[in-house]
Amino acid sequence: MHLSLEDILAQESMYRRHFMNSLPGPRGVHLVGTKGYRGQENLGVFSSFVHISASSPPLLGFIMRPLTVPRHTYHHMKASGWFTVNTLHPDFVAQAHQTSANYPLNESEFAATGLTPEYSDACKAPYVKEASIKLGLSFEEEHKITGIETFFVVGRVREIFVPDEAVAETGHIDHELLETMTVAGLDTYHEVGKGRRFDYARVKKKG
């Protein structure tokens, strides 16, 4: 198959949406927990998180879709200044996917899907109790992507919860042990397989 830009744009919209979203392959997927200024808890699934810079300070960023419709995650995050990032596991991946449904503002996705909100003293947003890895972040900044009304949101990691047995002496996280889920496209989830780790790449001297 060979497609030009014109070919891509000529595709039916839902086909094009699935095709382009799944094209890059499996990527990280997380549940983002927020709480509004009136105390309303919110939970949504996102698949665009990236680690930024050299971890000093520790920053994560993700894509927020256009604000042409209400984005509860965005508005809660801006109101409170906090959000959580929680990994997915096979035991509750169906519930996590269900959070992508368009629930009304006054209905919590936690309650709707049976997932459990959990709080710490340091973070004002709810964690997902069932998640293996939980990150608490404060809102840092946002950058508008010109022309499509989309935002790149940056958060500063304030605390981390991760099982001791999943952290190697080198700092590597064993996602295979934790059965962390990934996603390809909008609706196809994968379990992390056996990884291949290499030494830090350096230019090899000749001779």
trRosetta pair geometry for C-beta under 8 A, 3 or more apart (Angstrom, degrees):
i j d omega theta_ij theta_ji phi_ij phi_ji
3 7 4.1 -138 -156 91 80 132
3 8 5.3 94 152 -57 126 81
4 7 4.7 105 48 1 68 101
4 8 7.3 -129 96 -4 40 85
5 8 5.7 -53 -151 33 34 112
5 9 6.3 26 156 -13 67 109
6 9 6.0 -59 -146 42 30 107
6 10 6.2 32 155 -24 64 111
7 10 5.7 -61 -149 34 28 113
7 11 7.3 44 151 -39 60 92
8 11 6.1 -43 -167 3 35 114
8 16 6.4 103 178 -133 72 109
8 19 7.8 -154 -139 100 88 135
8 20 7.4 77 -163 -71 120 112
9 16 7.6 53 -115 -121 25 151
11 15 4.9 -116 167 91 112 113
11 16 4.1 142 88 -65 118 96
11 19 6.9 -25 137 20 168 148
12 15 4.5 75 66 14 90 112
12 16 6.7 -171 83 -12 41 90
13 16 5.7 -59 -145 38 28 111
13 17 6.2 33 155 -25 65 106
14 17 5.4 -49 -146 32 33 116
14 18 6.5 27 157 -12 65 103
15 18 6.2 -60 -151 40 29 104
15 19 5.9 28 154 -21 66 114
16 19 5.6 -56 -139 39 28 113
16 20 6.0 18 167 -11 66 111
17 20 6.6 -61 -142 40 20 100
17 21 6.2 14 162 -13 59 116
17 186 7.2 1 144 -19 101 138
18 21 6.0 -63 -142 42 25 108
18 22 6.1 6 168 -4 65 116
18 185 5.4 20 -157 -149 68 130
18 186 6.6 -91 -108 19 69 107
19 22 6.6 -73 -147 44 19 96
19 23 6.3 40 155 -50 61 103
20 23 5.5 -34 -144 2 31 124
21 184 8.0 125 126 161 79 50
21 185 4.3 87 105 -136 104 56
21 186 5.3 22 126 -36 162 84
22 25 7.7 55 174 -80 58 20
22 184 4.7 58 -140 155 86 88
22 185 3.3 -13 -67 -59 96 99
22 186 7.9 -81 -53 0 88 62
22 188 6.8 37 -111 37 123 128
24 27 6.5 19 106 -44 117 123
25 184 6.0 -53 -172 -114 31 109
26 182 4.0 70 173 125 111 131
26 183 6.5 150 -143 73 73 18
26 184 4.6 -58 -78 -60 62 93
26 190 4.9 -58 -111 41 143 138
27 47 5.6 102 87 173 108 97
27 48 7.7 33 125 -94 142 38
27 182 6.0 158 70 -166 17 104
27 183 6.5 -38 59 63 68 70
27 184 7.4 115 8 -91 72 52
28 47 6.7 167 92 -152 52 62
28 49 5.6 -69 96 59 128 101
28 182 6.1 -62 -90 -119 29 83
28 183 8.0 1 122 24 16 83
29 45 6.4 8 180 -176 102 101
29 46 7.3 170 -153 88 59 38
29 47 4.5 -20 -102 -100 80 90
29 88 5.5 -13 96 6 100 134
29 96 7.8 108 135 140 115 136
29 181 6.0 -48 58 108 115 94
29 182 6.0 131 1 -152 98 33
29 183 4.0 71 -57 -5 139 115
29 189 7.0 -88 37 -119 159 94
30 45 7.3 163 87 -150 34 59
30 46 5.7 -23 66 64 83 85
30 47 7.5 157 19 -88 66 42
30 49 5.7 22 13 -10 135 141
30 85 4.9 2 167 -168 147 86
30 86 6.0 137 -168 62 86 42
30 87 6.1 -49 -111 -92 82 40
30 88 7.0 -148 -105 -24 33 88
31 43 5.7 -1 -177 -171 110 99
31 44 7.1 154 -153 78 63 28
31 45 5.7 -37 -96 -95 65 64
31 46 7.8 134 -112 19 17 77
31 85 7.7 144 74 -157 47 40
31 86 4.4 -29 63 65 96 104
31 88 6.7 114 -23 -72 96 84
31 96 5.5 -109 -67 -137 116 103
31 99 6.6 76 -128 42 103 163
31 115 7.7 -127 -166 176 166 169
31 128 5.2 49 84 -32 140 147
31 131 6.9 -139 43 -73 118 133
32 43 7.2 160 78 -152 47 49
32 44 5.4 -20 56 64 95 82
32 45 7.7 165 12 -99 79 15
32 46 5.3 31 -18 2 119 124
32 62 7.7 -143 -72 64 140 164
32 73 5.5 56 101 -143 127 132
32 83 5.6 -1 -173 174 99 121
32 84 6.8 156 -156 77 48 53
32 85 6.0 -14 -101 -98 72 62
32 86 7.6 -178 -77 19 25 82
33 41 7.3 -20 -164 -167 94 93
33 42 7.1 150 -155 83 47 57
33 43 5.4 -12 -101 -101 71 80
33 83 6.6 156 76 -166 50 66
33 84 4.1 -4 51 51 104 108
33 86 6.5 47 -15 -10 109 122
33 117 7.0 142 -151 -124 137 89
33 125 5.2 141 110 155 87 102
33 126 4.4 -110 171 80 133 73
33 127 6.0 -168 37 -97 156 19
33 128 6.2 -175 -51 -39 129 78
34 41 7.6 154 87 -156 46 48
34 42 4.7 -15 65 62 90 106
34 43 7.9 180 25 -75 66 39
34 72 7.3 172 70 135 129 80
34 73 5.3 143 3 -139 141 57
34 76 3.6 119 140 104 126 130
34 77 5.1 -80 -117 -59 136 73
34 80 6.9 165 -168 36 87 131
34 82 7.4 154 -130 96 71 67
34 83 5.0 -27 -84 -112 89 89
34 84 7.7 -166 -63 20 47 73
34 125 5.2 -46 -118 -135 38 119
34 126 7.7 -31 45 32 9 81
35 39 6.6 -19 -179 -149 105 32
35 40 6.9 162 -157 78 59 41
35 41 5.4 -24 -103 -100 83 60
35 42 7.1 -180 -84 17 33 80
35 76 6.0 156 72 -173 15 122
35 80 5.8 65 75 -52 78 163
35 82 7.5 -2 37 79 93 107
35 124 6.4 -123 53 142 124 81
35 125 5.3 -173 4 -120 93 57
35 126 5.9 104 -54 -13 109 91
36 39 6.8 -34 74 36 78 19
36 40 4.2 9 34 50 120 93
36 42 6.9 75 -31 -17 93 116
36 72 7.5 -68 -61 -167 116 88
36 75 7.1 11 -111 113 102 94
36 76 4.4 -84 -75 -110 66 93
36 79 5.9 34 -149 67 60 150
36 80 7.2 -147 -132 -34 17 112
36 105 7.9 45 -43 -175 160 101
37 76 7.9 -164 -19 -132 62 61
37 79 4.5 -107 -38 165 103 131
37 80 6.6 -172 -73 -65 67 79
40 76 7.4 -115 82 -100 91 122
40 105 6.7 30 155 163 166 77
40 106 6.7 -98 -119 -121 135 43
40 108 6.7 -161 -172 -78 74 89
41 108 4.5 35 74 -130 92 123
41 109 7.8 -118 120 41 86 70
41 110 5.4 -15 118 7 132 130
41 111 8.0 115 72 -15 118 93
41 117 5.5 -62 -149 -85 157 152
41 126 5.3 17 -138 2 117 146
42 72 4.6 -164 -133 134 151 120
42 73 6.0 -156 124 -81 132 59
42 76 5.3 -174 27 -13 135 160
42 108 6.8 -122 -82 -132 38 67
42 109 6.2 57 -160 12 47 107
43 99 5.0 -81 112 -137 92 141
43 108 7.3 59 4 179 97 76
43 109 3.9 -130 54 81 93 122
43 110 5.4 113 -13 -54 134 72
43 113 7.4 -100 81 29 137 132
43 115 6.6 -158 151 73 176 138
43 126 7.6 -65 -72 85 98 117
43 128 7.0 92 -132 -78 131 107
44 72 7.2 150 -42 70 129 99
44 73 4.8 -81 26 -56 138 130
44 99 5.4 -169 -115 142 34 113
44 100 6.9 87 -155 -93 76 53
44 109 6.8 142 -64 -1 55 167
45 88 7.8 35 -130 -69 110 130
45 96 5.4 101 -88 162 123 85
45 97 6.4 -11 -20 -107 167 34
45 99 5.2 128 -23 73 92 109
45 100 5.2 -54 41 -59 112 95
46 49 6.5 91 114 -38 111 92
46 62 5.5 43 155 -179 141 146
46 63 7.8 173 -164 59 111 68
46 73 7.9 150 -52 179 123 172
47 183 5.0 -85 -111 64 139 126
48 62 4.7 115 88 -156 90 78
48 63 4.0 -44 125 22 162 99
49 60 5.6 -3 -164 179 103 115
49 61 7.2 152 -147 81 55 38
49 62 4.6 -31 -87 -82 62 106
49 85 6.5 94 -104 -146 155 140
50 60 7.0 159 77 -157 38 67
50 61 5.5 -21 59 63 88 87
50 62 7.3 155 13 -82 69 54
51 55 7.5 -12 -178 -74 116 85
51 59 7.6 116 -165 84 53 60
51 60 6.1 -41 -102 -104 48 74
52 59 4.2 -47 63 95 116 108
52 60 6.6 175 3 -104 96 19
52 61 5.2 70 -49 -9 126 109
52 154 6.6 -14 -3 -131 164 109
53 56 7.5 -109 126 48 116 54
53 59 6.1 49 31 41 111 117
55 58 4.9 6 -154 -94 69 75
57 156 5.6 -3 131 -141 135 107
57 157 7.7 -178 156 42 91 78
58 156 6.9 103 80 -164 65 62
58 157 4.0 -45 108 42 117 120
59 140 6.4 -39 -129 5 109 168
59 154 5.7 -2 -174 -171 117 104
59 155 6.9 156 -154 80 67 41
59 156 5.8 -38 -99 -101 74 58
59 157 7.1 -146 -84 -5 22 86
60 85 6.6 -46 97 -22 161 164
60 135 7.2 61 0 133 152 156
60 137 6.5 -91 45 -96 111 150
60 154 7.4 161 86 -151 37 57
60 155 5.5 -16 63 61 85 92
60 157 6.4 76 -7 -54 104 100
61 152 5.6 19 177 174 123 94
61 153 6.4 164 -153 83 70 44
61 154 4.6 -28 -95 -96 95 71
61 155 7.4 164 -88 17 44 67
62 152 7.5 174 87 -153 23 60
62 153 5.8 -20 62 59 72 94
63 150 6.3 -2 -168 171 99 117
63 151 7.4 145 -158 82 51 48
63 152 6.1 -33 -98 -101 61 64
63 153 7.7 147 -113 15 10 83
64 67 7.7 21 136 -58 111 87
64 71 6.5 85 -175 174 107 159
64 73 7.5 -154 -124 93 107 112
64 74 5.3 94 -159 -85 142 119
64 142 7.6 -29 24 -139 133 122
64 150 6.8 166 82 -168 57 68
64 151 4.3 -11 58 65 108 99
64 152 7.6 -173 17 -85 81 16
64 153 5.1 60 -22 -21 117 120
65 71 6.9 174 66 -99 83 131
65 150 6.1 -42 -138 -120 32 94
66 69 7.9 74 100 18 83 72
66 148 6.7 -112 -68 150 112 70
66 149 4.0 55 -126 103 104 107
66 150 5.6 -61 -62 -74 68 65
67 71 5.6 -86 -113 3 74 122
67 74 6.7 -109 -97 90 106 162
67 149 6.6 -118 30 164 72 108
67 151 7.7 33 -31 -12 105 120
68 149 6.6 78 -44 114 96 150
70 75 7.1 -36 -165 -12 83 140
70 105 6.8 -60 147 -68 153 110
71 74 3.9 35 108 19 118 118
71 75 6.3 142 83 -15 68 88
72 75 6.0 -62 -142 43 30 104
72 76 5.9 27 162 -16 68 112
72 105 6.0 173 -100 -116 118 75
73 76 6.2 -62 -145 40 23 107
73 77 6.1 22 159 -20 62 114
73 83 7.2 57 -171 -124 89 135
74 77 5.8 -61 -147 37 25 112
74 78 6.3 18 159 -14 63 109
74 151 7.6 99 -124 53 131 141
74 153 7.5 -149 -116 -71 87 148
75 78 5.9 -55 -144 39 30 108
75 79 6.2 30 156 -21 64 110
76 79 5.7 -59 -145 37 29 111
76 80 6.1 -2 168 6 67 112
76 83 7.6 106 103 -90 98 96
76 125 7.8 105 139 -114 114 107
77 80 6.7 -69 -136 50 22 88
77 81 7.5 77 174 -98 54 8
77 82 7.1 -132 -138 74 63 29
77 83 4.6 -14 -110 -53 107 121
77 125 7.8 10 -103 -88 70 141
77 139 5.6 123 162 -74 94 123
77 153 7.4 39 121 -169 155 149
78 81 7.6 26 -163 -71 22 48
78 139 6.7 106 -98 -110 45 171
80 124 5.2 -154 176 107 122 131
80 125 6.5 137 103 -68 146 88
81 124 7.4 57 67 45 81 136
81 138 5.7 1 153 -156 90 86
81 139 5.0 -116 -151 27 53 106
82 123 5.8 152 -169 -166 135 76
82 124 4.3 138 30 54 155 93
82 125 4.2 -162 123 -21 102 103
82 136 7.1 -15 -164 -172 107 88
82 137 7.0 150 -155 87 59 50
82 138 5.7 -38 -97 -106 67 59
82 139 7.0 -100 -57 -16 23 84
83 125 5.0 110 -119 -75 26 175
83 137 5.6 -19 67 67 75 98
83 139 7.0 73 0 -63 101 83
83 155 6.3 -98 53 -101 105 153
84 123 6.4 81 -75 160 102 148
84 125 4.8 -166 -18 105 89 114
84 126 6.5 -106 16 92 138 36
84 127 4.9 -142 -171 -93 164 62
84 128 7.5 179 112 -6 130 73
84 134 6.3 -13 -174 -170 119 89
84 135 6.4 153 -161 80 65 54
84 136 5.5 -29 -104 -100 85 58
84 137 7.0 156 -101 19 31 79
85 134 7.6 151 79 -159 51 43
85 135 4.3 -9 56 58 97 111
85 137 6.5 38 -9 -7 104 123
85 155 7.8 166 -31 69 120 148
86 127 6.1 128 -79 -163 123 72
86 128 4.0 122 156 29 170 113
86 131 3.7 -125 -174 -63 104 169
86 133 7.1 163 -149 89 47 60
86 134 5.3 -1 -105 -109 85 73
86 135 7.5 -157 -67 26 46 70
87 131 5.3 132 53 -164 63 104
87 132 5.6 -43 70 53 123 87
87 133 4.3 54 -2 48 123 98
87 134 7.9 -108 12 -63 79 46
87 178 7.1 33 110 137 152 134
87 180 5.1 -56 -179 -129 133 100
87 181 7.4 148 172 35 82 75
88 92 7.2 -133 -155 83 74 82
88 93 5.3 76 172 -104 118 81
88 96 5.0 -91 -118 17 114 177
88 131 7.4 -45 -79 -116 27 93
88 180 7.0 91 65 -163 61 60
88 181 3.9 -54 95 46 109 121
88 189 7.3 -93 120 -146 147 133
89 92 5.9 49 66 32 87 85
89 93 6.9 -134 87 -49 34 84
89 130 6.8 -129 37 146 124 96
89 131 7.0 173 -13 -124 106 47
89 132 6.1 109 -66 -19 122 105
89 178 7.4 -98 -100 157 102 79
89 179 5.6 66 -144 96 83 104
89 180 7.2 -55 -89 -105 63 36
89 181 6.5 -162 -87 -18 14 104
90 93 5.6 -30 -129 -11 33 120
90 179 5.8 -65 0 156 103 127
90 181 6.6 144 -61 -70 58 112
90 191 6.2 -9 -62 -87 116 114
91 130 7.0 -136 92 -178 116 122
92 95 4.6 -44 -173 41 85 118
92 96 5.8 94 126 -28 84 95
92 115 6.4 99 -176 -95 142 100
92 130 5.1 58 -5 130 156 153
93 96 5.4 -51 -145 36 36 116
93 97 6.4 39 155 -21 67 102
93 181 5.4 130 -101 -82 123 166
93 189 5.2 166 -179 130 138 170
94 97 5.8 -51 -149 34 31 111
94 98 6.6 38 150 -26 62 104
95 98 5.5 -52 -153 29 34 117
95 99 7.4 47 149 -31 61 92
95 113 4.1 119 -167 172 93 112
95 114 5.9 -96 -125 58 138 92
95 115 5.5 149 142 -50 134 101
96 99 6.0 -43 -167 11 38 114
96 113 7.6 113 -64 171 26 156
96 115 7.5 79 -76 -68 64 144
96 181 7.9 158 61 62 155 150
97 100 6.1 -41 -178 10 51 113
97 187 6.8 77 -151 -134 128 69
97 189 7.2 -108 -65 -38 122 130
98 101 5.8 -17 -180 -7 60 114
98 109 7.8 163 109 -160 83 98
98 112 7.3 -150 133 121 117 103
98 113 4.9 155 82 -106 124 113
99 103 8.0 -52 -152 -4 53 126
99 109 4.4 66 -129 -176 93 140
99 112 7.8 132 -101 77 64 115
99 113 5.9 -50 -64 -34 82 152
99 115 7.9 -23 -63 11 122 141
100 186 7.7 145 -176 -179 165 95
101 112 7.8 -122 64 137 126 146
103 107 4.7 -118 177 84 111 112
103 108 7.9 -29 139 103 152 6
103 109 5.7 -177 19 -76 154 81
103 112 5.9 -132 -103 -26 144 165
104 107 5.0 77 60 10 81 106
107 111 7.1 -117 -175 68 71 115
107 112 5.9 63 156 -56 108 121
108 111 4.4 81 75 11 103 102
108 112 6.6 -175 94 -9 53 88
108 117 7.9 -55 177 -40 139 131
109 112 5.3 -55 -136 42 37 114
109 113 5.8 12 170 -1 72 114
109 115 7.5 3 127 42 79 118
110 113 6.8 -79 -147 47 16 90
110 115 5.2 -99 -138 79 63 85
110 116 6.9 82 -165 -119 109 10
110 117 4.9 -15 -129 -42 161 98
110 126 7.0 -37 -65 119 146 155
111 114 7.9 33 -171 -68 25 33
115 128 5.5 -32 173 -142 126 100
115 129 7.5 166 175 37 75 82
115 130 6.1 -100 -142 14 88 125
116 128 7.1 102 65 -163 60 54
116 129 3.9 -31 89 28 113 127
116 130 6.3 116 32 -28 97 89
117 126 3.7 -38 -153 -162 105 140
117 127 7.2 118 -163 61 54 46
117 128 7.5 -47 -103 -99 41 42
117 129 7.2 46 99 -24 7 97
118 126 6.5 110 45 -166 37 80
118 127 4.5 -46 72 70 92 97
118 128 7.1 27 21 135 101 5
118 129 4.0 115 -35 -75 129 86
118 134 7.9 -59 77 -124 120 163
119 123 7.0 -155 -158 80 68 84
119 126 6.1 -58 -74 -110 78 64
119 127 7.0 167 -84 15 27 89
120 123 5.0 52 57 28 101 95
120 127 7.0 51 -17 -14 96 128
120 136 6.5 -93 45 -57 131 151
120 159 6.5 -112 98 89 160 155
120 161 7.9 -174 -63 -46 140 125
122 136 6.2 121 100 102 101 160
122 158 6.1 -166 148 134 118 118
122 159 5.1 99 86 -25 145 144
123 127 7.3 78 85 -44 142 97
123 136 3.5 -109 -81 -146 143 136
123 158 6.5 153 -83 79 94 127
123 159 6.3 -120 -41 39 114 120
125 136 7.0 163 54 -137 98 84
127 131 6.9 -119 172 42 93 122
127 134 4.5 29 -149 -156 128 138
127 136 7.2 -62 -70 -73 106 91
127 161 7.3 32 -143 29 158 139
128 131 4.3 81 84 -18 104 113
128 134 7.0 -167 49 -103 68 108
131 134 5.3 118 90 -70 121 87
132 162 7.3 43 144 -138 77 61
132 163 6.2 -48 -169 -11 93 112
132 166 7.3 82 164 -29 123 165
132 178 4.4 155 132 -161 166 117
132 179 7.8 134 -28 54 150 75
132 180 7.0 -108 52 -79 134 83
133 160 7.5 -21 -166 -168 87 91
133 161 6.9 164 -154 88 40 66
133 162 4.9 13 -115 -102 86 88
133 166 8.0 -110 -68 96 102 153
133 173 7.4 28 -87 -160 144 146
133 178 6.9 30 -27 -174 100 162
133 180 7.4 1 10 -98 121 119
134 160 7.3 152 84 -159 56 45
134 161 4.2 6 54 51 100 111
134 162 7.8 -162 31 -62 59 58
135 157 5.7 -59 -167 -129 112 101
135 159 7.5 165 -155 87 47 51
135 160 5.5 -9 -107 -107 73 74
135 161 7.8 -146 -66 27 36 69
136 157 7.4 99 74 -159 51 59
136 158 5.0 -62 104 65 95 98
136 159 4.4 14 43 52 117 91
136 160 7.6 -138 22 -65 75 36
137 140 8.0 -66 174 -23 104 96
137 155 3.4 54 159 153 136 129
137 156 6.1 149 -157 68 82 37
137 157 5.5 -44 -96 -94 87 44
137 158 6.2 155 -112 4 28 89
138 155 6.4 157 73 -161 32 85
138 156 5.2 -17 58 57 88 96
138 158 5.5 73 -15 -42 96 127
139 142 7.9 -22 -172 -41 105 96
139 153 7.4 -57 -137 -173 89 105
139 155 5.9 -53 -104 -106 36 82
140 154 4.4 -64 70 110 116 94
140 155 5.5 163 -2 -121 98 22
140 156 4.7 111 -69 -29 117 91
141 153 8.0 179 96 -153 41 48
141 154 5.0 4 58 52 76 116
142 151 4.9 -4 -176 -175 116 121
142 152 6.7 156 -159 79 61 48
142 153 4.9 -18 -106 -105 93 65
142 154 6.9 -167 -80 17 41 77
143 151 6.7 142 70 -159 40 68
143 152 4.6 -14 58 57 97 101
143 154 7.6 48 -6 -16 97 108
144 149 7.5 -32 -157 -134 103 34
144 150 7.5 130 -158 77 58 40
144 151 5.7 -39 -98 -100 54 75
145 148 5.7 -20 103 53 106 100
145 149 8.0 -27 67 50 80 11
145 150 4.5 -16 46 74 120 91
145 151 6.9 -158 1 -87 85 21
145 152 6.4 91 -48 -23 100 95
157 160 6.5 17 177 -57 121 98
162 166 6.1 -110 166 72 97 118
162 167 6.1 93 116 -52 124 114
162 173 6.8 -81 -165 -121 145 117
163 166 4.6 78 75 2 96 110
163 167 7.6 -179 92 -12 55 87
163 178 6.9 166 31 -95 125 106
164 167 6.3 -71 -160 31 36 106
165 174 8.0 -62 129 48 67 131
165 177 7.0 -133 121 155 96 148
166 173 5.8 23 144 -159 100 73
166 174 4.7 -136 -155 51 69 90
166 175 7.8 72 -168 -71 119 34
166 177 5.3 -168 -111 83 86 127
166 178 5.2 31 -116 -51 145 110
167 171 7.0 -23 -169 -140 94 31
167 172 7.6 152 -155 78 50 41
167 173 6.2 -25 -99 -102 64 64
167 174 7.6 -130 -60 6 21 87
168 171 6.7 -36 73 36 80 20
168 172 4.4 4 36 56 125 89
168 173 7.7 -136 7 -68 86 18
168 174 6.6 106 -39 -42 96 98
172 197 7.2 -2 -129 -114 162 143
173 178 7.6 -21 165 0 98 137
174 177 4.0 37 123 12 117 118
174 178 6.6 135 100 -10 71 89
175 178 5.5 -60 -143 48 41 106
175 179 8.0 -141 165 19 61 7
175 180 4.0 -55 -164 25 100 130
175 192 4.5 -5 123 83 108 176
175 195 7.6 87 50 -41 96 131
176 179 7.4 28 -178 -74 32 42
176 180 7.9 -60 -58 26 23 88
176 192 5.3 -124 -84 110 58 108
176 193 7.0 -9 -107 142 108 17
176 194 6.0 51 -111 -101 153 44
176 195 6.3 -137 -33 -8 122 95
179 191 6.0 -37 -161 -148 77 110
179 192 7.1 179 -151 37 27 94
180 191 7.8 126 78 -154 39 60
180 192 5.0 31 67 -12 84 131
181 189 5.2 -8 -174 -174 122 113
181 190 6.8 139 -161 73 69 40
181 191 6.2 -50 -105 -98 64 51
181 192 7.4 -131 -93 -23 16 82
182 189 7.1 152 81 -158 40 62
182 190 4.9 -23 66 65 92 95
182 191 7.7 133 20 -128 81 5
182 192 6.3 101 -18 -73 106 75
183 186 7.7 21 163 -138 126 11
183 187 7.8 75 -160 -7 112 5
183 188 6.6 126 -161 76 69 52
183 189 5.2 -35 -98 -102 76 65
183 190 7.1 171 -89 17 24 79
184 188 4.9 -36 65 83 87 110
184 190 6.4 46 -11 -14 101 120
185 188 5.2 51 49 23 113 102
192 195 7.5 -11 168 -52 106 97
198 201 7.1 30 120 -59 123 86
